[in-house]
Every structure is written in structure tokens, then in C-alpha cells.
């Protein structure tokens, strides 16, 4: 089930638009995170209440070098389905 609410399109870490394709009603394959490496620390900072509901934005997701490879399931792949 997709969550296309305005809140679902907001990064839970910085409040900016998270550019999540799923939150915009598009296929997950079109999301930026499907081809990006995601910062493990950023994923860990997502508040428990937002996990599975809101994705982080590219800026927050790519903040450090300790990243999850693009082949690993990422926020859009696990969230909002």
C-alpha cells in the first residue's frame, strides 16, 4: 500500500522533500535510492515513529562514506509498499 500524503514526501531528518518516487505514487524502481548508496547512520537516525512511513532525502542519505550498497534494500524499497 502506498502512502502519498504530504508527510510521506518529507524527510524525517531534515524536513525537506525526500524525492521518494513511491510517496509520489510512482514505481519504486524510479526512486533515487534505487541507484544510490545510503548512509547507514542516517537510516539509524530515522525516528522509530517514522520508520516504514517516511523516507530520507538524498542529502541526508548520502552524508557520509559508511553507506549501504545500492543493491541492498533501501528506504523506498522497504517503505510505503
Chimera marker file (.cmm) of the C-alpha trace (Angstrom):
<marker_set name="trace">
<marker id="1" x="0.000" y="0.000" z="0.000" r="1" g="1" b="0" radius="0.5"/>
<marker id="2" x="1.368" y="3.392" z="-0.999" r="1" g="1" b="0" radius="0.5"/>
<marker id="3" x="1.436" y="6.401" z="1.267" r="1" g="1" b="0" radius="0.5"/>
<marker id="4" x="1.278" y="9.503" z="-0.934" r="1" g="1" b="0" radius="0.5"/>
<marker id="5" x="0.449" y="12.010" z="1.831" r="1" g="1" b="0" radius="0.5"/>
<marker id="6" x="2.361" y="15.268" z="2.110" r="1" g="1" b="0" radius="0.5"/>
<marker id="7" x="4.038" y="13.971" z="5.273" r="1" g="1" b="0" radius="0.5"/>
<marker id="8" x="5.296" y="10.887" z="3.399" r="1" g="1" b="0" radius="0.5"/>
<marker id="9" x="7.119" y="13.209" z="0.997" r="1" g="1" b="0" radius="0.5"/>
<marker id="10" x="9.036" y="14.919" z="3.828" r="1" g="1" b="0" radius="0.5"/>
<marker id="11" x="12.430" y="13.692" z="5.030" r="1" g="1" b="0" radius="0.5"/>
<marker id="12" x="12.096" y="12.745" z="8.719" r="1" g="1" b="0" radius="0.5"/>
<marker id="13" x="15.634" y="14.005" z="9.386" r="1" g="1" b="0" radius="0.5"/>
<marker id="14" x="15.675" y="17.463" z="7.781" r="1" g="1" b="0" radius="0.5"/>
<marker id="15" x="12.062" y="18.132" z="6.775" r="1" g="1" b="0" radius="0.5"/>
<marker id="16" x="12.891" y="18.763" z="3.115" r="1" g="1" b="0" radius="0.5"/>
<marker id="17" x="11.232" y="16.943" z="0.187" r="1" g="1" b="0" radius="0.5"/>
<marker id="18" x="12.596" y="13.378" z="0.214" r="1" g="1" b="0" radius="0.5"/>
<marker id="19" x="12.118" y="12.905" z="-3.552" r="1" g="1" b="0" radius="0.5"/>
<marker id="20" x="10.628" y="9.458" z="-2.857" r="1" g="1" b="0" radius="0.5"/>
<marker id="21" x="9.072" y="8.056" z="-6.026" r="1" g="1" b="0" radius="0.5"/>
<marker id="22" x="6.758" y="5.773" z="-4.030" r="1" g="1" b="0" radius="0.5"/>
<marker id="23" x="5.465" y="8.697" z="-1.951" r="1" g="1" b="0" radius="0.5"/>
<marker id="24" x="4.719" y="10.465" z="-5.243" r="1" g="1" b="0" radius="0.5"/>
<marker id="25" x="2.710" y="7.491" z="-6.487" r="1" g="1" b="0" radius="0.5"/>
<marker id="26" x="5.417" y="6.242" z="-8.870" r="1" g="1" b="0" radius="0.5"/>
<marker id="27" x="7.028" y="2.791" z="-9.060" r="1" g="1" b="0" radius="0.5"/>
<marker id="28" x="9.795" y="2.179" z="-6.502" r="1" g="1" b="0" radius="0.5"/>
<marker id="29" x="12.206" y="1.465" z="-9.365" r="1" g="1" b="0" radius="0.5"/>
<marker id="30" x="12.068" y="5.168" z="-10.253" r="1" g="1" b="0" radius="0.5"/>
<marker id="31" x="13.219" y="6.313" z="-6.810" r="1" g="1" b="0" radius="0.5"/>
<marker id="32" x="16.605" y="7.980" z="-6.366" r="1" g="1" b="0" radius="0.5"/>
<marker id="33" x="17.570" y="5.473" z="-3.668" r="1" g="1" b="0" radius="0.5"/>
<marker id="34" x="17.448" y="2.501" z="-6.033" r="1" g="1" b="0" radius="0.5"/>
<marker id="35" x="20.745" y="3.542" z="-7.588" r="1" g="1" b="0" radius="0.5"/>
<marker id="36" x="22.352" y="5.283" z="-4.598" r="1" g="1" b="0" radius="0.5"/>
<marker id="37" x="24.382" y="4.123" z="-1.632" r="1" g="1" b="0" radius="0.5"/>
<marker id="38" x="22.618" y="5.049" z="1.594" r="1" g="1" b="0" radius="0.5"/>
<marker id="39" x="24.341" y="6.235" z="4.780" r="1" g="1" b="0" radius="0.5"/>
<marker id="40" x="23.802" y="3.584" z="7.494" r="1" g="1" b="0" radius="0.5"/>
<marker id="41" x="23.972" y="6.228" z="10.220" r="1" g="1" b="0" radius="0.5"/>
<marker id="42" x="21.234" y="8.255" z="8.516" r="1" g="1" b="0" radius="0.5"/>
<marker id="43" x="18.965" y="5.197" z="8.400" r="1" g="1" b="0" radius="0.5"/>
<marker id="44" x="19.643" y="4.604" z="12.093" r="1" g="1" b="0" radius="0.5"/>
<marker id="45" x="18.662" y="8.217" z="12.904" r="1" g="1" b="0" radius="0.5"/>
<marker id="46" x="15.158" y="7.850" z="11.438" r="1" g="1" b="0" radius="0.5"/>
<marker id="47" x="12.779" y="8.195" z="14.396" r="1" g="1" b="0" radius="0.5"/>
<marker id="48" x="11.017" y="4.934" z="15.268" r="1" g="1" b="0" radius="0.5"/>
<marker id="49" x="7.626" y="6.548" z="14.640" r="1" g="1" b="0" radius="0.5"/>
<marker id="50" x="8.660" y="7.345" z="11.029" r="1" g="1" b="0" radius="0.5"/>
<marker id="51" x="10.265" y="4.016" z="10.109" r="1" g="1" b="0" radius="0.5"/>
<marker id="52" x="8.291" y="2.326" z="7.388" r="1" g="1" b="0" radius="0.5"/>
<marker id="53" x="6.327" y="5.527" z="6.796" r="1" g="1" b="0" radius="0.5"/>
<marker id="54" x="8.756" y="8.183" z="5.522" r="1" g="1" b="0" radius="0.5"/>
<marker id="55" x="11.967" y="8.023" z="3.503" r="1" g="1" b="0" radius="0.5"/>
<marker id="56" x="15.029" y="10.191" z="3.949" r="1" g="1" b="0" radius="0.5"/>
<marker id="57" x="16.098" y="12.655" z="1.249" r="1" g="1" b="0" radius="0.5"/>
<marker id="58" x="19.176" y="12.244" z="-0.975" r="1" g="1" b="0" radius="0.5"/>
<marker id="59" x="21.100" y="14.869" z="1.011" r="1" g="1" b="0" radius="0.5"/>
<marker id="60" x="20.596" y="13.087" z="4.321" r="1" g="1" b="0" radius="0.5"/>
<marker id="61" x="21.002" y="9.649" z="2.773" r="1" g="1" b="0" radius="0.5"/>
<marker id="62" x="24.382" y="10.365" z="1.251" r="1" g="1" b="0" radius="0.5"/>
<marker id="63" x="26.011" y="12.299" z="4.079" r="1" g="1" b="0" radius="0.5"/>
<marker id="64" x="28.986" y="10.014" z="4.875" r="1" g="1" b="0" radius="0.5"/>
<marker id="65" x="31.124" y="7.249" z="3.399" r="1" g="1" b="0" radius="0.5"/>
<marker id="66" x="29.569" y="4.489" z="5.579" r="1" g="1" b="0" radius="0.5"/>
<marker id="67" x="26.863" y="3.583" z="3.099" r="1" g="1" b="0" radius="0.5"/>
<marker id="68" x="24.654" y="0.659" z="2.251" r="1" g="1" b="0" radius="0.5"/>
<marker id="69" x="25.330" y="-0.518" z="-1.343" r="1" g="1" b="0" radius="0.5"/>
<marker id="70" x="22.647" y="0.338" z="-3.903" r="1" g="1" b="0" radius="0.5"/>
<marker id="71" x="21.911" y="-3.371" z="-4.293" r="1" g="1" b="0" radius="0.5"/>
<marker id="72" x="20.753" y="-3.583" z="-0.667" r="1" g="1" b="0" radius="0.5"/>
<marker id="73" x="17.090" y="-2.820" z="0.084" r="1" g="1" b="0" radius="0.5"/>
<marker id="74" x="16.791" y="0.863" z="0.864" r="1" g="1" b="0" radius="0.5"/>
<marker id="75" x="14.168" y="3.127" z="2.313" r="1" g="1" b="0" radius="0.5"/>
<marker id="76" x="11.948" y="3.261" z="-0.778" r="1" g="1" b="0" radius="0.5"/>
<marker id="77" x="12.330" y="-0.434" z="-1.378" r="1" g="1" b="0" radius="0.5"/>
<marker id="78" x="11.133" y="-1.249" z="2.142" r="1" g="1" b="0" radius="0.5"/>
<marker id="79" x="8.883" y="1.694" z="2.928" r="1" g="1" b="0" radius="0.5"/>
<marker id="80" x="5.459" y="2.583" z="1.656" r="1" g="1" b="0" radius="0.5"/>
<marker id="81" x="4.830" y="-0.648" z="-0.226" r="1" g="1" b="0" radius="0.5"/>
<link id1="1" id2="2" r="1" g="1" b="0" radius="0.2"/>
<link id1="2" id2="3" r="1" g="1" b="0" radius="0.2"/>
<link id1="3" id2="4" r="1" g="1" b="0" radius="0.2"/>
<link id1="4" id2="5" r="1" g="1" b="0" radius="0.2"/>
<link id1="5" id2="6" r="1" g="1" b="0" radius="0.2"/>
<link id1="6" id2="7" r="1" g="1" b="0" radius="0.2"/>
<link id1="7" id2="8" r="1" g="1" b="0" radius="0.2"/>
<link id1="8" id2="9" r="1" g="1" b="0" radius="0.2"/>
<link id1="9" id2="10" r="1" g="1" b="0" radius="0.2"/>
<link id1="10" id2="11" r="1" g="1" b="0" radius="0.2"/>
<link id1="11" id2="12" r="1" g="1" b="0" radius="0.2"/>
<link id1="12" id2="13" r="1" g="1" b="0" radius="0.2"/>
<link id1="13" id2="14" r="1" g="1" b="0" radius="0.2"/>
<link id1="14" id2="15" r="1" g="1" b="0" radius="0.2"/>
<link id1="15" id2="16" r="1" g="1" b="0" radius="0.2"/>
<link id1="16" id2="17" r="1" g="1" b="0" radius="0.2"/>
<link id1="17" id2="18" r="1" g="1" b="0" radius="0.2"/>
<link id1="18" id2="19" r="1" g="1" b="0" radius="0.2"/>
<link id1="19" id2="20" r="1" g="1" b="0" radius="0.2"/>
<link id1="20" id2="21" r="1" g="1" b="0" radius="0.2"/>
<link id1="21" id2="22" r="1" g="1" b="0" radius="0.2"/>
<link id1="22" id2="23" r="1" g="1" b="0" radius="0.2"/>
<link id1="23" id2="24" r="1" g="1" b="0" radius="0.2"/>
<link id1="24" id2="25" r="1" g="1" b="0" radius="0.2"/>
<link id1="25" id2="26" r="1" g="1" b="0" radius="0.2"/>
<link id1="26" id2="27" r="1" g="1" b="0" radius="0.2"/>
<link id1="27" id2="28" r="1" g="1" b="0" radius="0.2"/>
<link id1="28" id2="29" r="1" g="1" b="0" radius="0.2"/>
<link id1="29" id2="30" r="1" g="1" b="0" radius="0.2"/>
<link id1="30" id2="31" r="1" g="1" b="0" radius="0.2"/>
<link id1="31" id2="32" r="1" g="1" b="0" radius="0.2"/>
<link id1="32" id2="33" r="1" g="1" b="0" radius="0.2"/>
<link id1="33" id2="34" r="1" g="1" b="0" radius="0.2"/>
<link id1="34" id2="35" r="1" g="1" b="0" radius="0.2"/>
<link id1="35" id2="36" r="1" g="1" b="0" radius="0.2"/>
<link id1="36" id2="37" r="1" g="1" b="0" radius="0.2"/>
<link id1="37" id2="38" r="1" g="1" b="0" radius="0.2"/>
<link id1="38" id2="39" r="1" g="1" b="0" radius="0.2"/>
<link id1="39" id2="40" r="1" g="1" b="0" radius="0.2"/>
<link id1="40" id2="41" r="1" g="1" b="0" radius="0.2"/>
<link id1="41" id2="42" r="1" g="1" b="0" radius="0.2"/>
<link id1="42" id2="43" r="1" g="1" b="0" radius="0.2"/>
<link id1="43" id2="44" r="1" g="1" b="0" radius="0.2"/>
<link id1="44" id2="45" r="1" g="1" b="0" radius="0.2"/>
<link id1="45" id2="46" r="1" g="1" b="0" radius="0.2"/>
<link id1="46" id2="47" r="1" g="1" b="0" radius="0.2"/>
<link id1="47" id2="48" r="1" g="1" b="0" radius="0.2"/>
<link id1="48" id2="49" r="1" g="1" b="0" radius="0.2"/>
<link id1="49" id2="50" r="1" g="1" b="0" radius="0.2"/>
<link id1="50" id2="51" r="1" g="1" b="0" radius="0.2"/>
<link id1="51" id2="52" r="1" g="1" b="0" radius="0.2"/>
<link id1="52" id2="53" r="1" g="1" b="0" radius="0.2"/>
<link id1="53" id2="54" r="1" g="1" b="0" radius="0.2"/>
<link id1="54" id2="55" r="1" g="1" b="0" radius="0.2"/>
<link id1="55" id2="56" r="1" g="1" b="0" radius="0.2"/>
<link id1="56" id2="57" r="1" g="1" b="0" radius="0.2"/>
<link id1="57" id2="58" r="1" g="1" b="0" radius="0.2"/>
<link id1="58" id2="59" r="1" g="1" b="0" radius="0.2"/>
<link id1="59" id2="60" r="1" g="1" b="0" radius="0.2"/>
<link id1="60" id2="61" r="1" g="1" b="0" radius="0.2"/>
<link id1="61" id2="62" r="1" g="1" b="0" radius="0.2"/>
<link id1="62" id2="63" r="1" g="1" b="0" radius="0.2"/>
<link id1="63" id2="64" r="1" g="1" b="0" radius="0.2"/>
<link id1="64" id2="65" r="1" g="1" b="0" radius="0.2"/>
<link id1="65" id2="66" r="1" g="1" b="0" radius="0.2"/>
<link id1="66" id2="67" r="1" g="1" b="0" radius="0.2"/>
<link id1="67" id2="68" r="1" g="1" b="0" radius="0.2"/>
<link id1="68" id2="69" r="1" g="1" b="0" radius="0.2"/>
<link id1="69" id2="70" r="1" g="1" b="0" radius="0.2"/>
<link id1="70" id2="71" r="1" g="1" b="0" radius="0.2"/>
<link id1="71" id2="72" r="1" g="1" b="0" radius="0.2"/>
<link id1="72" id2="73" r="1" g="1" b="0" radius="0.2"/>
<link id1="73" id2="74" r="1" g="1" b="0" radius="0.2"/>
<link id1="74" id2="75" r="1" g="1" b="0" radius="0.2"/>
<link id1="75" id2="76" r="1" g="1" b="0" radius="0.2"/>
<link id1="76" id2="77" r="1" g="1" b="0" radius="0.2"/>
<link id1="77" id2="78" r="1" g="1" b="0" radius="0.2"/>
<link id1="78" id2="79" r="1" g="1" b="0" radius="0.2"/>
<link id1="79" id2="80" r="1" g="1" b="0" radius="0.2"/>
<link id1="80" id2="81" r="1" g="1" b="0" radius="0.2"/>
</marker_set>
